[in-house]
Amino acid sequence: MGQEKIAVLYGNNADSIKVEAARLMAEAFSRPAEAGSLISMAIQLFDYANSVQEQRV
């Protein structure tokens, strides 16, 4: 998922993005067949949220 798509879907609120990433991680536990892709998306969201936070500092 590209950063532009993440920004459109979740905006630039780092906390909201991290909450969504955490939700995806939790969902990965209940959907083992899709866990790999869910975790991958969550990591991308965490990375994007951190970059948004760093830009504001």
Secondary structure as the mmCIF struct_conf table of DSSP 4:
data_model
#
loop_
_struct_conf.conf_type_id
_struct_conf.id
_struct_conf.beg_label_comp_id
_struct_conf.beg_label_asym_id
_struct_conf.beg_label_seq_id
_struct_conf.end_label_comp_id
_struct_conf.end_label_asym_id
_struct_conf.end_label_seq_id
HELX_RH_AL_P HELX_RH_AL_P1 GLN A 3 TYR A 10
TURN_TY1_P TURN_TY1_P1 GLY A 11 ASN A 12
HELX_RH_AL_P HELX_RH_AL_P2 ALA A 14 SER A 30
HELX_RH_3T_P HELX_RH_3T_P1 PRO A 32 GLU A 34
HELX_RH_AL_P HELX_RH_AL_P3 ALA A 35 ARG A 56
#
